[in-house]
Amino acid sequence: MDEHLFLKGQRVISPEGGGEVTDAIGDNIEVKLDNGQTKFFPSGDLTDDNDAG
């Protein structure tokens, strides 16, 4: 089972840049991007920001 777990407040990398998880509804993760926009992404499109370091 390929499970992605993202927590509120977690820093992530999305296809549109870095941001912070604001909510997780099923497989749809709401991310407040660093540019101020808030968008939903499938969990598979997100990477934990700590994995990049």
LINDA-V696746 format. One record per pair of residues at least 4 apart in sequence whose C-alpha atoms are under 6 Angstrom apart, sorted by sequence separation. I is the first residue (numbers start at 1). GAP is how many residues later the second one is. D is the distance in Angstrom with one decimal. If there is no record, write none. Layout:
i:I gap:GAP d:D
i:I gap:GAP d:D
This chain:
i:13 gap:4 d:5.6
i:14 gap:4 d:5.9
i:33 gap:4 d:5.3
i:13 gap:5 d:4.4
i:24 gap:5 d:4.4
i:32 gap:5 d:5.8
i:33 gap:5 d:6.0
i:12 gap:6 d:5.8
i:24 gap:6 d:6.0
i:32 gap:6 d:4.3
i:12 gap:7 d:5.5
i:23 gap:7 d:5.0
i:31 gap:7 d:5.6
i:11 gap:8 d:5.8
i:12 gap:8 d:5.9
i:22 gap:8 d:5.6
i:31 gap:8 d:5.5
i:11 gap:9 d:4.6
i:21 gap:9 d:5.9
i:22 gap:9 d:5.6
i:30 gap:9 d:5.6
i:10 gap:10 d:5.5
i:21 gap:10 d:4.5
i:30 gap:10 d:4.4
i:9 gap:11 d:5.6
i:10 gap:11 d:5.4
i:20 gap:11 d:5.4
i:29 gap:11 d:5.4
i:9 gap:12 d:5.1
i:20 gap:12 d:5.3
i:29 gap:12 d:5.3
i:8 gap:13 d:5.0
i:19 gap:13 d:5.4
i:28 gap:13 d:5.6
i:8 gap:14 d:5.1
i:19 gap:14 d:4.0
i:28 gap:14 d:4.8
i:29 gap:14 d:6.0
i:8 gap:15 d:5.7
i:18 gap:15 d:5.9
i:19 gap:15 d:5.1
i:27 gap:15 d:5.6
i:18 gap:16 d:5.9
i:27 gap:16 d:5.5
i:14 gap:32 d:4.9
i:13 gap:33 d:5.7
i:13 gap:34 d:5.1
i:12 gap:35 d:5.5
i:12 gap:36 d:4.6
i:13 gap:36 d:5.6
i:12 gap:37 d:4.5
i:11 gap:38 d:5.4
